Amino acid sequence: QWYYTDFMKEAPEEAKGDLGLFLMPTRDTESDPFRYFVTGEVFLSVPKASKMQKEAVAFLDWFFTSEYYTGYINHMQVLPSVAGVKVENSPFISVLEGHDNLEPVYQIPGKENFTKIKNAARYDQNQLSQFLLSGGDFDSLMAEWNKKWKETKAKVIGG
C-alpha cells in the first residue's frame, strides 16, 4: 500500500495510469475465503525496558482509537489495520469491492519468536511476491516454505 501512495506522488502524470491494483489470487475456488493481507501502516511498539511504558501504551491507545487515526488512514489512502475504521478515498476500497467472501489477514510483525524464525530462515516476503508475480508456482513455493519454516522453527525455538 505504501508503494502506491509514493508512486502516485512521484510518477509523471502519463505513468500514473499504468499502475493497477489487485488482490493476490490465493484461493482455489470462488467459495473459499478470499484472504488478503492488511499490514500495519505504522510500526509502533513499547520496549520492555521503557521507563515510560504506561505513557507509551496510553499514546498507542490514543493513536489507534481516536479520530486522528481515521484521518491519518484517509490521508495515507491505505486500508486500516483496525477493524471498523471507515476509509473514504483509498483506491484499495474499489479493489476489495470487486470480490466476495473477503477475509482480512493481519500481519503482526515483531512477535519475538516470529522474528527469530523469519531471520534464521531468511524469509523475505518481497522476494517471494516477485517470484509469484513472475509466474512462479504457488503450491510448490508454499510447500517449500512450510518445510523450511518448520525446520527453522525446530532449530531456533524448538518443537
Backbone as CSV, one residue per row, in Angstrom:
resi,resn,N_x,N_y,N_z,CA_x,CA_y,CA_z,C_x,C_y,C_z
1,GLN,0.813,-1.197,0.000,0.000,0.000,0.000,0.853,1.255,0.000
2,TRP,1.948,1.233,0.739,2.800,2.414,0.814,3.383,2.746,-0.552
3,TYR,3.671,1.728,-1.350,4.278,1.978,-2.663,3.338,2.774,-3.558
4,TYR,2.064,2.413,-3.527,1.087,3.087,-4.377,1.067,4.584,-4.089
5,THR,0.997,4.942,-2.829,0.947,6.347,-2.440,2.207,7.074,-2.890
6,ASP,3.376,6.469,-2.647,4.635,7.088,-3.065,4.711,7.218,-4.582
7,PHE,4.296,6.179,-5.286,4.323,6.197,-6.748,3.468,7.336,-7.287
8,MET,2.258,7.465,-6.766,1.350,8.499,-7.251,1.857,9.915,-6.959
9,LYS,2.637,10.075,-5.902,3.209,11.388,-5.604,4.352,11.730,-6.554
10,GLU,5.151,10.726,-6.901,6.401,10.966,-7.628,6.337,10.701,-9.130
11,ALA,5.410,9.889,-9.597,5.386,9.480,-11.007,4.919,10.611,-11.913
12,PRO,5.428,10.620,-13.134,4.894,11.578,-14.104,3.430,11.239,-14.401
13,GLU,2.652,12.231,-14.752,1.211,12.035,-14.980,0.930,10.896,-15.963
14,GLU,1.709,10.806,-17.032,1.450,9.777,-18.046,1.701,8.358,-17.540
15,ALA,2.460,8.204,-16.464,2.742,6.868,-15.918,1.722,6.433,-14.880
16,LYS,0.973,7.356,-14.312,0.066,7.023,-13.216,-1.031,6.048,-13.626
17,GLY,-1.460,6.080,-14.879,-2.495,5.163,-15.348,-1.990,3.753,-15.589
18,ASP,-0.668,3.559,-15.545,-0.096,2.238,-15.798,-0.063,1.340,-14.571
19,LEU,-0.298,1.891,-13.402,-0.216,1.098,-12.179,-1.608,0.643,-11.781
20,GLY,-1.816,-0.670,-11.802,-3.108,-1.221,-11.404,-3.018,-1.880,-10.042
21,LEU,-4.156,-2.112,-9.438,-4.224,-2.734,-8.118,-5.054,-4.008,-8.210
22,PHE,-4.621,-5.041,-7.528,-5.370,-6.283,-7.491,-4.986,-7.065,-6.249
23,LEU,-5.852,-7.971,-5.854,-5.545,-8.861,-4.734,-4.854,-10.099,-5.282
24,MET,-3.888,-10.605,-4.547,-3.214,-11.838,-4.975,-4.228,-12.973,-4.960
25,PRO,-4.340,-13.703,-6.052,-5.320,-14.800,-6.106,-4.818,-16.022,-5.341
26,THR,-5.251,-16.154,-4.107,-4.747,-17.242,-3.263,-5.848,-18.171,-2.784
27,ARG,-6.847,-18.363,-3.592,-7.873,-19.325,-3.226,-8.096,-20.262,-4.405
28,ASP,-8.537,-21.461,-4.095,-8.714,-22.474,-5.132,-10.079,-22.389,-5.804
29,THR,-11.101,-22.016,-5.042,-12.442,-21.916,-5.610,-13.058,-20.593,-5.183
30,GLU,-14.069,-20.171,-5.898,-14.716,-18.897,-5.585,-15.423,-18.931,-4.237
31,SER,-15.775,-20.128,-3.766,-16.457,-20.223,-2.481,-15.480,-20.178,-1.299
32,ASP,-14.189,-20.375,-1.548,-13.183,-20.262,-0.493,-13.075,-18.802,-0.048
33,PRO,-12.690,-18.562,1.196,-12.464,-17.176,1.621,-11.375,-16.536,0.761
34,PHE,-11.562,-15.285,0.395,-10.541,-14.558,-0.350,-9.721,-13.782,0.670
35,ARG,-8.627,-14.381,1.092,-7.783,-13.783,2.119,-6.878,-12.728,1.488
36,TYR,-6.758,-11.598,2.156,-5.857,-10.549,1.693,-5.138,-9.958,2.902
37,PHE,-3.892,-9.587,2.662,-3.075,-9.050,3.741,-3.415,-7.605,4.048
38,VAL,-3.480,-7.327,5.317,-3.541,-5.953,5.805,-2.306,-5.800,6.680
39,THR,-1.387,-4.958,6.231,-0.161,-4.769,7.002,-0.245,-3.482,7.797
40,GLY,0.495,-3.440,8.842,0.492,-2.254,9.683,0.928,-1.030,8.904
41,GLU,0.189,0.036,9.058,0.536,1.272,8.369,1.596,2.041,9.142
42,VAL,1.727,1.727,10.393,2.802,2.265,11.226,3.245,1.144,12.153
43,PHE,4.517,1.092,12.426,5.031,0.059,13.319,5.492,0.721,14.604
44,LEU,4.607,0.717,15.578,4.890,1.312,16.873,4.831,0.221,17.929
45,SER,5.693,0.315,18.895,5.671,-0.662,19.978,6.248,-0.021,21.239
46,VAL,6.150,-0.753,22.316,6.674,-0.289,23.593,7.767,-1.258,24.031
47,PRO,9.007,-0.790,24.083,10.092,-1.685,24.514,9.888,-2.159,25.953
48,LYS,10.298,-3.382,26.220,10.180,-3.930,27.573,10.949,-3.095,28.587
49,ALA,12.064,-2.492,28.158,12.915,-1.734,29.067,12.503,-0.264,29.196
50,SER,11.411,0.122,28.566,10.986,1.524,28.612,10.658,1.949,30.037
51,LYS,11.112,3.132,30.398,10.797,3.684,31.714,9.449,4.393,31.700
52,MET,8.877,4.536,30.514,7.604,5.252,30.357,6.560,4.353,29.704
53,GLN,6.497,3.098,30.121,5.568,2.159,29.484,4.123,2.611,29.590
54,LYS,3.711,3.071,30.721,2.323,3.490,30.915,1.963,4.609,29.935
55,GLU,2.847,5.584,29.803,2.602,6.693,28.889,2.631,6.235,27.432
56,ALA,3.553,5.337,27.105,3.655,4.835,25.729,2.411,4.036,25.350
57,VAL,1.923,3.220,26.253,0.701,2.448,25.999,-0.486,3.397,25.843
58,ALA,-0.537,4.436,26.650,-1.621,5.421,26.538,-1.567,6.119,25.178
59,PHE,-0.358,6.420,24.689,-0.221,7.031,23.366,-0.720,6.087,22.280
60,LEU,-0.311,4.820,22.336,-0.754,3.844,21.335,-2.270,3.691,21.351
61,ASP,-2.839,3.662,22.540,-4.290,3.567,22.658,-4.950,4.774,22.000
62,TRP,-4.438,5.953,22.283,-4.983,7.169,21.663,-4.833,7.116,20.145
63,PHE,-3.646,6.771,19.676,-3.365,6.796,18.237,-4.342,5.913,17.464
64,PHE,-4.560,4.687,17.949,-5.363,3.730,17.197,-6.859,3.788,17.483
65,THR,-7.280,4.546,18.488,-8.719,4.613,18.796,-9.319,5.997,18.594
66,SER,-8.493,6.986,18.327,-9.010,8.351,18.208,-9.398,8.669,16.763
67,GLU,-10.042,9.807,16.599,-10.375,10.302,15.259,-9.114,10.618,14.462
68,TYR,-8.023,10.859,15.161,-6.761,11.122,14.465,-6.404,9.951,13.554
69,TYR,-6.558,8.742,14.062,-6.215,7.547,13.282,-7.046,7.481,12.004
70,THR,-8.347,7.743,12.096,-9.212,7.741,10.919,-8.726,8.779,9.906
71,GLY,-8.385,9.963,10.384,-7.857,10.997,9.495,-6.529,10.595,8.874
72,TYR,-5.685,9.970,9.670,-4.378,9.522,9.184,-4.543,8.484,8.075
73,ILE,-5.410,7.496,8.305,-5.643,6.444,7.317,-6.174,7.045,6.020
74,ASN,-7.105,7.951,6.123,-7.663,8.577,4.930,-6.634,9.450,4.220
75,HIS,-5.786,10.118,4.974,-4.716,10.913,4.360,-3.734,10.011,3.608
76,MET,-3.383,8.878,4.211,-2.422,7.951,3.604,-3.054,7.117,2.489
77,GLN,-4.370,7.056,2.439,-5.121,6.281,1.446,-4.784,4.792,1.505
78,VAL,-4.660,4.253,2.705,-4.364,2.830,2.885,-5.519,2.165,3.622
79,LEU,-5.511,0.851,3.638,-6.515,0.113,4.404,-6.113,0.107,5.869
80,PRO,-7.047,0.304,6.772,-6.706,0.341,8.196,-6.430,-1.054,8.748
81,SER,-5.562,-1.106,9.725,-5.326,-2.368,10.421,-6.236,-2.499,11.634
82,VAL,-7.078,-1.515,11.862,-8.042,-1.531,12.955,-9.437,-1.718,12.360
83,ALA,-10.128,-2.746,12.817,-11.472,-3.036,12.307,-12.422,-1.894,12.629
84,GLY,-13.338,-1.635,11.702,-14.377,-0.648,11.932,-14.017,0.775,11.556
85,VAL,-12.794,1.009,11.102,-12.385,2.350,10.700,-12.822,2.575,9.257
86,LYS,-13.557,3.643,9.020,-14.097,3.928,7.687,-13.059,4.664,6.844
87,VAL,-12.804,4.102,5.668,-11.883,4.719,4.717,-12.705,5.310,3.591
88,GLU,-12.430,6.549,3.233,-13.267,7.234,2.257,-12.646,7.372,0.876
89,ASN,-11.341,7.519,0.775,-10.777,7.820,-0.535,-9.615,6.912,-0.925
90,SER,-9.556,5.725,-0.407,-8.471,4.818,-0.735,-8.771,4.075,-2.032
91,PRO,-7.817,4.017,-2.941,-8.020,3.250,-4.174,-8.148,1.751,-3.897
92,PHE,-7.761,1.319,-2.723,-7.836,-0.100,-2.386,-9.265,-0.558,-2.102
93,ILE,-10.132,0.372,-1.749,-11.531,0.028,-1.479,-12.186,-0.550,-2.723
94,SER,-11.966,0.063,-3.884,-12.587,-0.451,-5.115,-12.071,-1.838,-5.459
95,VAL,-10.840,-2.150,-5.089,-10.298,-3.492,-5.325,-11.033,-4.510,-4.455
96,LEU,-11.256,-4.157,-3.201,-11.959,-5.061,-2.293,-13.413,-5.253,-2.708
97,GLU,-14.042,-4.191,-3.209,-15.451,-4.272,-3.586,-15.690,-5.229,-4.748
98,GLY,-14.654,-5.574,-5.480,-14.798,-6.482,-6.612,-14.760,-7.949,-6.240
99,HIS,-14.739,-8.267,-4.940,-14.612,-9.659,-4.505,-15.625,-9.987,-3.407
100,ASP,-16.045,-11.246,-3.393,-16.932,-11.731,-2.341,-16.134,-12.560,-1.351
101,ASN,-16.719,-12.798,-0.183,-16.148,-13.693,0.810,-14.753,-13.250,1.255
102,LEU,-14.589,-11.950,1.477,-13.294,-11.407,1.877,-12.964,-11.747,3.319
103,GLU,-11.701,-12.024,3.556,-11.222,-12.310,4.911,-9.859,-11.643,5.094
104,PRO,-9.813,-10.534,5.851,-8.512,-9.889,6.048,-7.598,-10.741,6.922
105,VAL,-6.338,-10.749,6.585,-5.317,-11.436,7.368,-4.363,-10.348,7.844
106,TYR,-4.302,-10.172,9.132,-3.480,-9.101,9.693,-2.089,-9.628,9.970
107,GLN,-1.116,-9.000,9.333,0.273,-9.349,9.558,0.716,-8.631,10.823
108,ILE,1.161,-9.395,11.796,1.563,-8.793,13.062,3.060,-9.053,13.251
109,PRO,3.881,-8.139,12.743,5.317,-8.341,12.893,5.760,-8.025,14.312
110,GLY,6.931,-8.496,14.645,7.521,-8.099,15.900,7.393,-9.092,17.031
111,LYS,6.532,-10.098,16.881,6.499,-11.113,17.922,7.887,-11.753,17.951
112,GLU,8.411,-11.965,19.116,9.808,-12.366,19.256,10.138,-13.660,18.519
113,ASN,9.333,-14.704,18.704,9.635,-15.973,18.039,9.492,-15.869,16.524
114,PHE,8.468,-15.150,16.047,8.300,-14.959,14.610,9.541,-14.300,14.019
115,THR,10.012,-13.252,14.680,11.175,-12.522,14.176,12.413,-13.409,14.159
116,LYS,12.608,-14.205,15.207,13.755,-15.120,15.246,13.700,-16.122,14.099
117,ILE,12.526,-16.716,13.880,12.383,-17.713,12.808,12.554,-17.056,11.442
118,LYS,11.902,-15.920,11.255,11.987,-15.200,9.972,13.437,-14.887,9.627
119,ASN,14.184,-14.365,10.583,15.577,-14.006,10.333,16.428,-15.238,10.047
120,ALA,16.249,-16.298,10.819,17.043,-17.508,10.622,16.726,-18.181,9.285
121,ALA,15.477,-18.111,8.864,15.071,-18.735,7.599,15.364,-17.834,6.400
122,ARG,15.726,-16.589,6.685,15.953,-15.582,5.632,14.698,-15.390,4.774
123,TYR,13.587,-15.317,5.471,12.285,-15.126,4.829,12.166,-13.686,4.345
124,ASP,11.851,-13.512,3.082,11.695,-12.180,2.500,10.425,-12.174,1.665
125,GLN,9.343,-11.627,2.221,8.060,-11.654,1.525,8.097,-10.884,0.208
126,ASN,8.929,-9.872,0.103,9.030,-9.134,-1.154,9.628,-10.009,-2.254
127,GLN,10.646,-10.766,-1.915,11.264,-11.673,-2.884,10.274,-12.766,-3.303
128,LEU,9.528,-13.292,-2.349,8.550,-14.329,-2.674,7.442,-13.760,-3.563
129,SER,7.012,-12.545,-3.286,5.987,-11.912,-4.117,6.486,-11.728,-5.548
130,GLN,7.722,-11.300,-5.696,8.286,-11.131,-7.035,8.334,-12.464,-7.772
131,PHE,8.699,-13.525,-7.069,8.733,-14.853,-7.664,7.350,-15.245,-8.190
132,LEU,6.323,-15.026,-7.379,4.965,-15.380,-7.787,4.475,-14.508,-8.941
133,LEU,4.760,-13.217,-8.877,4.316,-12.311,-9.936,5.013,-12.586,-11.266
134,SER,6.171,-13.212,-11.204,6.878,-13.533,-12.450,6.523,-14.927,-12.961
135,GLY,5.461,-15.527,-12.389,4.969,-16.804,-12.904,5.358,-18.017,-12.085
136,GLY,5.967,-17.815,-10.915,6.357,-18.935,-10.069,5.147,-19.731,-9.590
137,ASP,5.359,-20.991,-9.292,4.276,-21.887,-8.878,3.971,-21.700,-7.387
138,PHE,2.751,-21.290,-7.084,2.328,-21.001,-5.715,2.397,-22.241,-4.825
139,ASP,1.826,-23.363,-5.288,1.772,-24.572,-4.457,3.157,-25.084,-4.102
140,SER,4.081,-25.107,-5.062,5.432,-25.605,-4.750,6.166,-24.636,-3.826
141,LEU,5.940,-23.336,-4.005,6.569,-22.352,-3.127,6.065,-22.516,-1.696
142,MET,4.760,-22.697,-1.528,4.204,-22.867,-0.186,4.706,-24.163,0.453
143,ALA,4.806,-25.228,-0.326,5.324,-26.490,0.208,6.777,-26.318,0.660
144,GLU,7.562,-25.646,-0.158,8.967,-25.396,0.180,9.093,-24.569,1.454
145,TRP,8.289,-23.489,1.566,8.394,-22.623,2.733,7.756,-23.229,3.977
146,ASN,6.746,-24.042,3.836,6.197,-24.739,5.005,7.260,-25.656,5.608
147,LYS,7.987,-26.372,4.746,9.047,-27.273,5.208,10.187,-26.469,5.846
148,LYS,10.622,-25.429,5.146,11.736,-24.615,5.640,11.378,-23.939,6.969
149,TRP,10.150,-23.424,7.072,9.724,-22.741,8.297,9.696,-23.725,9.468
150,LYS,9.134,-24.916,9.225,9.041,-25.931,10.282,10.446,-26.335,10.767
151,GLU,11.360,-26.557,9.830,12.722,-26.952,10.197,13.427,-25.826,10.958
152,THR,13.265,-24.621,10.488,13.913,-23.467,11.153,13.315,-23.249,12.536
153,LYS,12.007,-23.380,12.658,11.361,-23.215,13.957,11.919,-24.244,14.952
154,ALA,12.064,-25.491,14.512,12.595,-26.530,15.395,14.011,-26.192,15.854
155,LYS,14.829,-25.653,14.979,16.217,-25.295,15.326,16.284,-24.079,16.244
156,VAL,15.427,-23.090,15.956,15.532,-21.798,16.648,14.844,-21.793,18.008
157,ILE,13.609,-22.318,18.063,12.869,-22.242,19.326,12.410,-23.612,19.826
158,GLY,12.663,-24.634,19.048,12.255,-25.984,19.434,10.840,-26.287,18.984
159,GLY,10.516,-27.566,18.881,9.164,-28.004,18.529,8.772,-27.658,17.212
